[in-house]
Amino acid sequence: MTFTAKCDNTGIARFGANRAMTQSIPRTGKSPLVLSLRADLTGSSKQLTGILTESLLETVSAQSFITAHRHAYSSANPVPASYVKSYTARIKARDTQGEGFTSKDYPQGDGYFTFKVANTGVVTMVGSLADGTPVSMSGNLSQFNNWPIY
């Protein structure tokens, strides 16, 4: 999903023509996620912060807190050569998901991702979740060599 936001004079991201303070992110067969963002306009932290919320039957069931820093790399300011390569990551399955859940309630097995870091700081990722759902995304490394992912 692609969306555009413009920040108001306090740094709160406003989405769409009606300038809503949240963006609904639809998901097939699941309730939508709700995103809110805020940019540091003072420049002291150079961060974008926010919350991604999942609700079940109008009750918040999970929240992810977002902190993203400005990207620092470009063709004029390349990533250190030692970072420019491919990586592989495994998402190891938990033995249980917690009280009240059975193995029928969540996917079994592991997931994986492969990442590539370009000299411009762009990171691309492709992979598969434990249930076989394909995942892909890309973004920029921050000034601290972090790459935000949900």
Chimera marker file (.cmm) of the C-alpha trace (Angstrom):
<marker_set name="trace">
<marker id="1" x="0.000" y="0.000" z="0.000" r="1" g="1" b="0" radius="0.5"/>
<marker id="2" x="1.208" y="3.475" z="-0.817" r="1" g="1" b="0" radius="0.5"/>
<marker id="3" x="0.035" y="6.604" z="0.951" r="1" g="1" b="0" radius="0.5"/>
<marker id="4" x="1.002" y="10.243" z="1.156" r="1" g="1" b="0" radius="0.5"/>
<marker id="5" x="1.021" y="12.410" z="4.235" r="1" g="1" b="0" radius="0.5"/>
<marker id="6" x="1.799" y="16.058" z="4.860" r="1" g="1" b="0" radius="0.5"/>
<marker id="7" x="2.794" y="17.303" z="8.288" r="1" g="1" b="0" radius="0.5"/>
<marker id="8" x="0.991" y="20.190" z="9.900" r="1" g="1" b="0" radius="0.5"/>
<marker id="9" x="2.910" y="22.955" z="11.720" r="1" g="1" b="0" radius="0.5"/>
<marker id="10" x="3.279" y="20.748" z="14.826" r="1" g="1" b="0" radius="0.5"/>
<marker id="11" x="4.698" y="17.778" z="12.903" r="1" g="1" b="0" radius="0.5"/>
<marker id="12" x="1.555" y="15.616" z="12.996" r="1" g="1" b="0" radius="0.5"/>
<marker id="13" x="1.157" y="13.710" z="9.730" r="1" g="1" b="0" radius="0.5"/>
<marker id="14" x="-2.125" y="14.398" z="7.941" r="1" g="1" b="0" radius="0.5"/>
<marker id="15" x="-3.366" y="11.778" z="5.490" r="1" g="1" b="0" radius="0.5"/>
<marker id="16" x="-5.515" y="12.176" z="2.384" r="1" g="1" b="0" radius="0.5"/>
<marker id="17" x="-7.747" y="14.960" z="1.144" r="1" g="1" b="0" radius="0.5"/>
<marker id="18" x="-9.548" y="15.237" z="4.494" r="1" g="1" b="0" radius="0.5"/>
<marker id="19" x="-6.179" y="15.566" z="6.336" r="1" g="1" b="0" radius="0.5"/>
<marker id="20" x="-7.008" y="12.775" z="8.786" r="1" g="1" b="0" radius="0.5"/>
<marker id="21" x="-4.620" y="12.198" z="11.694" r="1" g="1" b="0" radius="0.5"/>
<marker id="22" x="-4.611" y="8.438" z="11.037" r="1" g="1" b="0" radius="0.5"/>
<marker id="23" x="-4.286" y="6.193" z="7.992" r="1" g="1" b="0" radius="0.5"/>
<marker id="24" x="-6.207" y="2.924" z="7.801" r="1" g="1" b="0" radius="0.5"/>
<marker id="25" x="-4.174" y="0.105" z="6.245" r="1" g="1" b="0" radius="0.5"/>
<marker id="26" x="-6.469" y="-2.623" z="4.908" r="1" g="1" b="0" radius="0.5"/>
<marker id="27" x="-5.544" y="-6.322" z="5.231" r="1" g="1" b="0" radius="0.5"/>
<marker id="28" x="-7.240" y="-9.198" z="3.437" r="1" g="1" b="0" radius="0.5"/>
<marker id="29" x="-9.262" y="-11.302" z="5.866" r="1" g="1" b="0" radius="0.5"/>
<marker id="30" x="-8.177" y="-9.242" z="8.881" r="1" g="1" b="0" radius="0.5"/>
<marker id="31" x="-9.094" y="-5.974" z="10.535" r="1" g="1" b="0" radius="0.5"/>
<marker id="32" x="-7.196" y="-2.962" z="9.186" r="1" g="1" b="0" radius="0.5"/>
<marker id="33" x="-4.167" y="-1.524" z="10.942" r="1" g="1" b="0" radius="0.5"/>
<marker id="34" x="-4.273" y="2.147" z="11.942" r="1" g="1" b="0" radius="0.5"/>
<marker id="35" x="-1.173" y="4.314" z="11.501" r="1" g="1" b="0" radius="0.5"/>
<marker id="36" x="-0.372" y="7.673" z="13.094" r="1" g="1" b="0" radius="0.5"/>
<marker id="37" x="2.912" y="9.553" z="12.566" r="1" g="1" b="0" radius="0.5"/>
<marker id="38" x="4.686" y="12.661" z="13.824" r="1" g="1" b="0" radius="0.5"/>
<marker id="39" x="7.849" y="14.324" z="12.498" r="1" g="1" b="0" radius="0.5"/>
<marker id="40" x="10.302" y="16.249" z="14.663" r="1" g="1" b="0" radius="0.5"/>
<marker id="41" x="10.207" y="19.693" z="13.066" r="1" g="1" b="0" radius="0.5"/>
<marker id="42" x="12.689" y="21.181" z="15.536" r="1" g="1" b="0" radius="0.5"/>
<marker id="43" x="15.524" y="19.046" z="14.168" r="1" g="1" b="0" radius="0.5"/>
<marker id="44" x="16.723" y="18.075" z="17.645" r="1" g="1" b="0" radius="0.5"/>
<marker id="45" x="16.068" y="14.333" z="17.219" r="1" g="1" b="0" radius="0.5"/>
<marker id="46" x="15.614" y="14.177" z="13.424" r="1" g="1" b="0" radius="0.5"/>
<marker id="47" x="13.057" y="11.420" z="14.048" r="1" g="1" b="0" radius="0.5"/>
<marker id="48" x="9.729" y="10.320" z="12.702" r="1" g="1" b="0" radius="0.5"/>
<marker id="49" x="7.706" y="8.613" z="15.419" r="1" g="1" b="0" radius="0.5"/>
<marker id="50" x="4.355" y="6.921" z="15.389" r="1" g="1" b="0" radius="0.5"/>
<marker id="51" x="2.108" y="4.052" z="16.381" r="1" g="1" b="0" radius="0.5"/>
<marker id="52" x="0.707" y="1.199" z="14.303" r="1" g="1" b="0" radius="0.5"/>
<marker id="53" x="-2.369" y="-0.220" z="16.027" r="1" g="1" b="0" radius="0.5"/>
<marker id="54" x="-4.241" y="-3.471" z="15.486" r="1" g="1" b="0" radius="0.5"/>
<marker id="55" x="-7.700" y="-3.875" z="16.958" r="1" g="1" b="0" radius="0.5"/>
<marker id="56" x="-9.940" y="-6.875" z="17.356" r="1" g="1" b="0" radius="0.5"/>
<marker id="57" x="-13.644" y="-6.176" z="17.849" r="1" g="1" b="0" radius="0.5"/>
<marker id="58" x="-12.843" y="-2.511" z="18.573" r="1" g="1" b="0" radius="0.5"/>
<marker id="59" x="-10.390" y="-3.420" z="21.358" r="1" g="1" b="0" radius="0.5"/>
<marker id="60" x="-6.687" y="-2.679" z="20.840" r="1" g="1" b="0" radius="0.5"/>
<marker id="61" x="-4.941" y="-6.042" z="20.565" r="1" g="1" b="0" radius="0.5"/>
<marker id="62" x="-1.424" y="-4.948" z="19.552" r="1" g="1" b="0" radius="0.5"/>
<marker id="63" x="0.598" y="-1.793" z="19.062" r="1" g="1" b="0" radius="0.5"/>
<marker id="64" x="3.957" y="-1.263" z="17.420" r="1" g="1" b="0" radius="0.5"/>
<marker id="65" x="5.829" y="1.904" z="18.268" r="1" g="1" b="0" radius="0.5"/>
<marker id="66" x="7.673" y="3.459" z="15.365" r="1" g="1" b="0" radius="0.5"/>
<marker id="67" x="10.910" y="5.411" z="15.519" r="1" g="1" b="0" radius="0.5"/>
<marker id="68" x="12.612" y="6.263" z="12.249" r="1" g="1" b="0" radius="0.5"/>
<marker id="69" x="15.621" y="8.462" z="11.658" r="1" g="1" b="0" radius="0.5"/>
<marker id="70" x="16.398" y="10.456" z="8.523" r="1" g="1" b="0" radius="0.5"/>
<marker id="71" x="18.272" y="8.616" z="5.820" r="1" g="1" b="0" radius="0.5"/>
<marker id="72" x="21.826" y="9.776" z="5.369" r="1" g="1" b="0" radius="0.5"/>
<marker id="73" x="23.165" y="8.039" z="2.273" r="1" g="1" b="0" radius="0.5"/>
<marker id="74" x="23.084" y="8.782" z="-1.442" r="1" g="1" b="0" radius="0.5"/>
<marker id="75" x="25.293" y="8.298" z="-4.473" r="1" g="1" b="0" radius="0.5"/>
<marker id="76" x="27.186" y="11.399" z="-3.304" r="1" g="1" b="0" radius="0.5"/>
<marker id="77" x="27.486" y="10.045" z="0.260" r="1" g="1" b="0" radius="0.5"/>
<marker id="78" x="27.661" y="6.234" z="-0.108" r="1" g="1" b="0" radius="0.5"/>
<marker id="79" x="27.200" y="3.593" z="2.583" r="1" g="1" b="0" radius="0.5"/>
<marker id="80" x="30.483" y="2.209" z="4.001" r="1" g="1" b="0" radius="0.5"/>
<marker id="81" x="31.582" y="-0.590" z="1.646" r="1" g="1" b="0" radius="0.5"/>
<marker id="82" x="31.506" y="-3.197" z="4.451" r="1" g="1" b="0" radius="0.5"/>
<marker id="83" x="27.684" y="-2.880" z="4.614" r="1" g="1" b="0" radius="0.5"/>
<marker id="84" x="27.052" y="-3.193" z="0.864" r="1" g="1" b="0" radius="0.5"/>
<marker id="85" x="26.135" y="-6.878" z="0.559" r="1" g="1" b="0" radius="0.5"/>
<marker id="86" x="23.332" y="-9.418" z="0.937" r="1" g="1" b="0" radius="0.5"/>
<marker id="87" x="22.027" y="-10.765" z="4.244" r="1" g="1" b="0" radius="0.5"/>
<marker id="88" x="19.665" y="-13.586" z="5.263" r="1" g="1" b="0" radius="0.5"/>
<marker id="89" x="17.462" y="-13.647" z="8.375" r="1" g="1" b="0" radius="0.5"/>
<marker id="90" x="15.279" y="-16.337" z="9.925" r="1" g="1" b="0" radius="0.5"/>
<marker id="91" x="12.110" y="-15.642" z="11.868" r="1" g="1" b="0" radius="0.5"/>
<marker id="92" x="12.157" y="-18.473" z="14.362" r="1" g="1" b="0" radius="0.5"/>
<marker id="93" x="8.801" y="-19.839" z="15.432" r="1" g="1" b="0" radius="0.5"/>
<marker id="94" x="7.824" y="-19.660" z="19.081" r="1" g="1" b="0" radius="0.5"/>
<marker id="95" x="6.982" y="-22.877" z="20.898" r="1" g="1" b="0" radius="0.5"/>
<marker id="96" x="3.686" y="-21.292" z="22.001" r="1" g="1" b="0" radius="0.5"/>
<marker id="97" x="1.831" y="-18.041" z="21.374" r="1" g="1" b="0" radius="0.5"/>
<marker id="98" x="0.613" y="-17.718" z="24.929" r="1" g="1" b="0" radius="0.5"/>
<marker id="99" x="-2.193" y="-18.881" z="27.129" r="1" g="1" b="0" radius="0.5"/>
<marker id="100" x="-5.405" y="-19.735" z="25.322" r="1" g="1" b="0" radius="0.5"/>
<marker id="101" x="-3.850" y="-20.320" z="21.883" r="1" g="1" b="0" radius="0.5"/>
<marker id="102" x="-3.502" y="-23.733" z="20.302" r="1" g="1" b="0" radius="0.5"/>
<marker id="103" x="-1.281" y="-24.668" z="17.365" r="1" g="1" b="0" radius="0.5"/>
<marker id="104" x="-4.342" y="-24.300" z="15.116" r="1" g="1" b="0" radius="0.5"/>
<marker id="105" x="-4.503" y="-20.570" z="15.981" r="1" g="1" b="0" radius="0.5"/>
<marker id="106" x="-1.211" y="-19.534" z="14.360" r="1" g="1" b="0" radius="0.5"/>
<marker id="107" x="1.137" y="-20.663" z="11.577" r="1" g="1" b="0" radius="0.5"/>
<marker id="108" x="3.671" y="-23.376" z="12.354" r="1" g="1" b="0" radius="0.5"/>
<marker id="109" x="7.276" y="-23.180" z="11.224" r="1" g="1" b="0" radius="0.5"/>
<marker id="110" x="9.778" y="-20.463" z="10.494" r="1" g="1" b="0" radius="0.5"/>
<marker id="111" x="9.864" y="-17.562" z="8.081" r="1" g="1" b="0" radius="0.5"/>
<marker id="112" x="12.816" y="-16.009" z="6.299" r="1" g="1" b="0" radius="0.5"/>
<marker id="113" x="13.978" y="-12.776" z="4.658" r="1" g="1" b="0" radius="0.5"/>
<marker id="114" x="16.819" y="-11.860" z="2.350" r="1" g="1" b="0" radius="0.5"/>
<marker id="115" x="18.120" y="-8.294" z="2.411" r="1" g="1" b="0" radius="0.5"/>
<marker id="116" x="20.350" y="-6.358" z="0.039" r="1" g="1" b="0" radius="0.5"/>
<marker id="117" x="22.060" y="-3.112" z="0.966" r="1" g="1" b="0" radius="0.5"/>
<marker id="118" x="22.981" y="-0.832" z="-1.946" r="1" g="1" b="0" radius="0.5"/>
<marker id="119" x="25.752" y="1.757" z="-1.793" r="1" g="1" b="0" radius="0.5"/>
<marker id="120" x="23.071" y="4.490" z="-1.885" r="1" g="1" b="0" radius="0.5"/>
<marker id="121" x="21.633" y="3.232" z="1.429" r="1" g="1" b="0" radius="0.5"/>
<marker id="122" x="18.544" y="1.608" z="-0.074" r="1" g="1" b="0" radius="0.5"/>
<marker id="123" x="17.701" y="-1.712" z="1.587" r="1" g="1" b="0" radius="0.5"/>
<marker id="124" x="15.443" y="-4.179" z="-0.246" r="1" g="1" b="0" radius="0.5"/>
<marker id="125" x="13.903" y="-7.181" z="1.436" r="1" g="1" b="0" radius="0.5"/>
<marker id="126" x="11.975" y="-10.198" z="0.178" r="1" g="1" b="0" radius="0.5"/>
<marker id="127" x="10.900" y="-13.274" z="2.068" r="1" g="1" b="0" radius="0.5"/>
<marker id="128" x="8.136" y="-15.479" z="3.323" r="1" g="1" b="0" radius="0.5"/>
<marker id="129" x="6.276" y="-15.702" z="6.626" r="1" g="1" b="0" radius="0.5"/>
<marker id="130" x="5.650" y="-19.028" z="8.327" r="1" g="1" b="0" radius="0.5"/>
<marker id="131" x="2.210" y="-19.326" z="6.694" r="1" g="1" b="0" radius="0.5"/>
<marker id="132" x="3.697" y="-18.812" z="3.221" r="1" g="1" b="0" radius="0.5"/>
<marker id="133" x="2.659" y="-15.154" z="2.927" r="1" g="1" b="0" radius="0.5"/>
<marker id="134" x="5.181" y="-13.367" z="0.701" r="1" g="1" b="0" radius="0.5"/>
<marker id="135" x="6.710" y="-10.198" z="2.127" r="1" g="1" b="0" radius="0.5"/>
<marker id="136" x="8.678" y="-7.472" z="0.385" r="1" g="1" b="0" radius="0.5"/>
<marker id="137" x="9.648" y="-3.906" z="1.136" r="1" g="1" b="0" radius="0.5"/>
<marker id="138" x="12.392" y="-1.387" z="0.677" r="1" g="1" b="0" radius="0.5"/>
<marker id="139" x="13.589" y="1.711" z="2.452" r="1" g="1" b="0" radius="0.5"/>
<marker id="140" x="16.635" y="3.739" z="3.361" r="1" g="1" b="0" radius="0.5"/>
<marker id="141" x="19.254" y="3.198" z="6.044" r="1" g="1" b="0" radius="0.5"/>
<marker id="142" x="19.196" y="5.912" z="8.680" r="1" g="1" b="0" radius="0.5"/>
<marker id="143" x="22.071" y="8.040" z="9.817" r="1" g="1" b="0" radius="0.5"/>
<marker id="144" x="22.608" y="5.400" z="12.536" r="1" g="1" b="0" radius="0.5"/>
<marker id="145" x="22.549" y="2.501" z="10.003" r="1" g="1" b="0" radius="0.5"/>
<marker id="146" x="19.097" y="1.395" z="11.196" r="1" g="1" b="0" radius="0.5"/>
<marker id="147" x="16.361" y="0.246" z="8.857" r="1" g="1" b="0" radius="0.5"/>
<marker id="148" x="12.787" y="0.424" z="10.158" r="1" g="1" b="0" radius="0.5"/>
<marker id="149" x="10.556" y="-2.579" z="9.562" r="1" g="1" b="0" radius="0.5"/>
<marker id="150" x="7.161" y="-3.693" z="10.854" r="1" g="1" b="0" radius="0.5"/>
<link id1="1" id2="2" r="1" g="1" b="0" radius="0.2"/>
<link id1="2" id2="3" r="1" g="1" b="0" radius="0.2"/>
<link id1="3" id2="4" r="1" g="1" b="0" radius="0.2"/>
<link id1="4" id2="5" r="1" g="1" b="0" radius="0.2"/>
<link id1="5" id2="6" r="1" g="1" b="0" radius="0.2"/>
<link id1="6" id2="7" r="1" g="1" b="0" radius="0.2"/>
<link id1="7" id2="8" r="1" g="1" b="0" radius="0.2"/>
<link id1="8" id2="9" r="1" g="1" b="0" radius="0.2"/>
<link id1="9" id2="10" r="1" g="1" b="0" radius="0.2"/>
<link id1="10" id2="11" r="1" g="1" b="0" radius="0.2"/>
<link id1="11" id2="12" r="1" g="1" b="0" radius="0.2"/>
<link id1="12" id2="13" r="1" g="1" b="0" radius="0.2"/>
<link id1="13" id2="14" r="1" g="1" b="0" radius="0.2"/>
<link id1="14" id2="15" r="1" g="1" b="0" radius="0.2"/>
<link id1="15" id2="16" r="1" g="1" b="0" radius="0.2"/>
<link id1="16" id2="17" r="1" g="1" b="0" radius="0.2"/>
<link id1="17" id2="18" r="1" g="1" b="0" radius="0.2"/>
<link id1="18" id2="19" r="1" g="1" b="0" radius="0.2"/>
<link id1="19" id2="20" r="1" g="1" b="0" radius="0.2"/>
<link id1="20" id2="21" r="1" g="1" b="0" radius="0.2"/>
<link id1="21" id2="22" r="1" g="1" b="0" radius="0.2"/>
<link id1="22" id2="23" r="1" g="1" b="0" radius="0.2"/>
<link id1="23" id2="24" r="1" g="1" b="0" radius="0.2"/>
<link id1="24" id2="25" r="1" g="1" b="0" radius="0.2"/>
<link id1="25" id2="26" r="1" g="1" b="0" radius="0.2"/>
<link id1="26" id2="27" r="1" g="1" b="0" radius="0.2"/>
<link id1="27" id2="28" r="1" g="1" b="0" radius="0.2"/>
<link id1="28" id2="29" r="1" g="1" b="0" radius="0.2"/>
<link id1="29" id2="30" r="1" g="1" b="0" radius="0.2"/>
<link id1="30" id2="31" r="1" g="1" b="0" radius="0.2"/>
<link id1="31" id2="32" r="1" g="1" b="0" radius="0.2"/>
<link id1="32" id2="33" r="1" g="1" b="0" radius="0.2"/>
<link id1="33" id2="34" r="1" g="1" b="0" radius="0.2"/>
<link id1="34" id2="35" r="1" g="1" b="0" radius="0.2"/>
<link id1="35" id2="36" r="1" g="1" b="0" radius="0.2"/>
<link id1="36" id2="37" r="1" g="1" b="0" radius="0.2"/>
<link id1="37" id2="38" r="1" g="1" b="0" radius="0.2"/>
<link id1="38" id2="39" r="1" g="1" b="0" radius="0.2"/>
<link id1="39" id2="40" r="1" g="1" b="0" radius="0.2"/>
<link id1="40" id2="41" r="1" g="1" b="0" radius="0.2"/>
<link id1="41" id2="42" r="1" g="1" b="0" radius="0.2"/>
<link id1="42" id2="43" r="1" g="1" b="0" radius="0.2"/>
<link id1="43" id2="44" r="1" g="1" b="0" radius="0.2"/>
<link id1="44" id2="45" r="1" g="1" b="0" radius="0.2"/>
<link id1="45" id2="46" r="1" g="1" b="0" radius="0.2"/>
<link id1="46" id2="47" r="1" g="1" b="0" radius="0.2"/>
<link id1="47" id2="48" r="1" g="1" b="0" radius="0.2"/>
<link id1="48" id2="49" r="1" g="1" b="0" radius="0.2"/>
<link id1="49" id2="50" r="1" g="1" b="0" radius="0.2"/>
<link id1="50" id2="51" r="1" g="1" b="0" radius="0.2"/>
<link id1="51" id2="52" r="1" g="1" b="0" radius="0.2"/>
<link id1="52" id2="53" r="1" g="1" b="0" radius="0.2"/>
<link id1="53" id2="54" r="1" g="1" b="0" radius="0.2"/>
<link id1="54" id2="55" r="1" g="1" b="0" radius="0.2"/>
<link id1="55" id2="56" r="1" g="1" b="0" radius="0.2"/>
<link id1="56" id2="57" r="1" g="1" b="0" radius="0.2"/>
<link id1="57" id2="58" r="1" g="1" b="0" radius="0.2"/>
<link id1="58" id2="59" r="1" g="1" b="0" radius="0.2"/>
<link id1="59" id2="60" r="1" g="1" b="0" radius="0.2"/>
<link id1="60" id2="61" r="1" g="1" b="0" radius="0.2"/>
<link id1="61" id2="62" r="1" g="1" b="0" radius="0.2"/>
<link id1="62" id2="63" r="1" g="1" b="0" radius="0.2"/>
<link id1="63" id2="64" r="1" g="1" b="0" radius="0.2"/>
<link id1="64" id2="65" r="1" g="1" b="0" radius="0.2"/>
<link id1="65" id2="66" r="1" g="1" b="0" radius="0.2"/>
<link id1="66" id2="67" r="1" g="1" b="0" radius="0.2"/>
<link id1="67" id2="68" r="1" g="1" b="0" radius="0.2"/>
<link id1="68" id2="69" r="1" g="1" b="0" radius="0.2"/>
<link id1="69" id2="70" r="1" g="1" b="0" radius="0.2"/>
<link id1="70" id2="71" r="1" g="1" b="0" radius="0.2"/>
<link id1="71" id2="72" r="1" g="1" b="0" radius="0.2"/>
<link id1="72" id2="73" r="1" g="1" b="0" radius="0.2"/>
<link id1="73" id2="74" r="1" g="1" b="0" radius="0.2"/>
<link id1="74" id2="75" r="1" g="1" b="0" radius="0.2"/>
<link id1="75" id2="76" r="1" g="1" b="0" radius="0.2"/>
<link id1="76" id2="77" r="1" g="1" b="0" radius="0.2"/>
<link id1="77" id2="78" r="1" g="1" b="0" radius="0.2"/>
<link id1="78" id2="79" r="1" g="1" b="0" radius="0.2"/>
<link id1="79" id2="80" r="1" g="1" b="0" radius="0.2"/>
<link id1="80" id2="81" r="1" g="1" b="0" radius="0.2"/>
<link id1="81" id2="82" r="1" g="1" b="0" radius="0.2"/>
<link id1="82" id2="83" r="1" g="1" b="0" radius="0.2"/>
<link id1="83" id2="84" r="1" g="1" b="0" radius="0.2"/>
<link id1="84" id2="85" r="1" g="1" b="0" radius="0.2"/>
<link id1="85" id2="86" r="1" g="1" b="0" radius="0.2"/>
<link id1="86" id2="87" r="1" g="1" b="0" radius="0.2"/>
<link id1="87" id2="88" r="1" g="1" b="0" radius="0.2"/>
<link id1="88" id2="89" r="1" g="1" b="0" radius="0.2"/>
<link id1="89" id2="90" r="1" g="1" b="0" radius="0.2"/>
<link id1="90" id2="91" r="1" g="1" b="0" radius="0.2"/>
<link id1="91" id2="92" r="1" g="1" b="0" radius="0.2"/>
<link id1="92" id2="93" r="1" g="1" b="0" radius="0.2"/>
<link id1="93" id2="94" r="1" g="1" b="0" radius="0.2"/>
<link id1="94" id2="95" r="1" g="1" b="0" radius="0.2"/>
<link id1="95" id2="96" r="1" g="1" b="0" radius="0.2"/>
<link id1="96" id2="97" r="1" g="1" b="0" radius="0.2"/>
<link id1="97" id2="98" r="1" g="1" b="0" radius="0.2"/>
<link id1="98" id2="99" r="1" g="1" b="0" radius="0.2"/>
<link id1="99" id2="100" r="1" g="1" b="0" radius="0.2"/>
<link id1="100" id2="101" r="1" g="1" b="0" radius="0.2"/>
<link id1="101" id2="102" r="1" g="1" b="0" radius="0.2"/>
<link id1="102" id2="103" r="1" g="1" b="0" radius="0.2"/>
<link id1="103" id2="104" r="1" g="1" b="0" radius="0.2"/>
<link id1="104" id2="105" r="1" g="1" b="0" radius="0.2"/>
<link id1="105" id2="106" r="1" g="1" b="0" radius="0.2"/>
<link id1="106" id2="107" r="1" g="1" b="0" radius="0.2"/>
<link id1="107" id2="108" r="1" g="1" b="0" radius="0.2"/>
<link id1="108" id2="109" r="1" g="1" b="0" radius="0.2"/>
<link id1="109" id2="110" r="1" g="1" b="0" radius="0.2"/>
<link id1="110" id2="111" r="1" g="1" b="0" radius="0.2"/>
<link id1="111" id2="112" r="1" g="1" b="0" radius="0.2"/>
<link id1="112" id2="113" r="1" g="1" b="0" radius="0.2"/>
<link id1="113" id2="114" r="1" g="1" b="0" radius="0.2"/>
<link id1="114" id2="115" r="1" g="1" b="0" radius="0.2"/>
<link id1="115" id2="116" r="1" g="1" b="0" radius="0.2"/>
<link id1="116" id2="117" r="1" g="1" b="0" radius="0.2"/>
<link id1="117" id2="118" r="1" g="1" b="0" radius="0.2"/>
<link id1="118" id2="119" r="1" g="1" b="0" radius="0.2"/>
<link id1="119" id2="120" r="1" g="1" b="0" radius="0.2"/>
<link id1="120" id2="121" r="1" g="1" b="0" radius="0.2"/>
<link id1="121" id2="122" r="1" g="1" b="0" radius="0.2"/>
<link id1="122" id2="123" r="1" g="1" b="0" radius="0.2"/>
<link id1="123" id2="124" r="1" g="1" b="0" radius="0.2"/>
<link id1="124" id2="125" r="1" g="1" b="0" radius="0.2"/>
<link id1="125" id2="126" r="1" g="1" b="0" radius="0.2"/>
<link id1="126" id2="127" r="1" g="1" b="0" radius="0.2"/>
<link id1="127" id2="128" r="1" g="1" b="0" radius="0.2"/>
<link id1="128" id2="129" r="1" g="1" b="0" radius="0.2"/>
<link id1="129" id2="130" r="1" g="1" b="0" radius="0.2"/>
<link id1="130" id2="131" r="1" g="1" b="0" radius="0.2"/>
<link id1="131" id2="132" r="1" g="1" b="0" radius="0.2"/>
<link id1="132" id2="133" r="1" g="1" b="0" radius="0.2"/>
<link id1="133" id2="134" r="1" g="1" b="0" radius="0.2"/>
<link id1="134" id2="135" r="1" g="1" b="0" radius="0.2"/>
<link id1="135" id2="136" r="1" g="1" b="0" radius="0.2"/>
<link id1="136" id2="137" r="1" g="1" b="0" radius="0.2"/>
<link id1="137" id2="138" r="1" g="1" b="0" radius="0.2"/>
<link id1="138" id2="139" r="1" g="1" b="0" radius="0.2"/>
<link id1="139" id2="140" r="1" g="1" b="0" radius="0.2"/>
<link id1="140" id2="141" r="1" g="1" b="0" radius="0.2"/>
<link id1="141" id2="142" r="1" g="1" b="0" radius="0.2"/>
<link id1="142" id2="143" r="1" g="1" b="0" radius="0.2"/>
<link id1="143" id2="144" r="1" g="1" b="0" radius="0.2"/>
<link id1="144" id2="145" r="1" g="1" b="0" radius="0.2"/>
<link id1="145" id2="146" r="1" g="1" b="0" radius="0.2"/>
<link id1="146" id2="147" r="1" g="1" b="0" radius="0.2"/>
<link id1="147" id2="148" r="1" g="1" b="0" radius="0.2"/>
<link id1="148" id2="149" r="1" g="1" b="0" radius="0.2"/>
<link id1="149" id2="150" r="1" g="1" b="0" radius="0.2"/>
</marker_set>
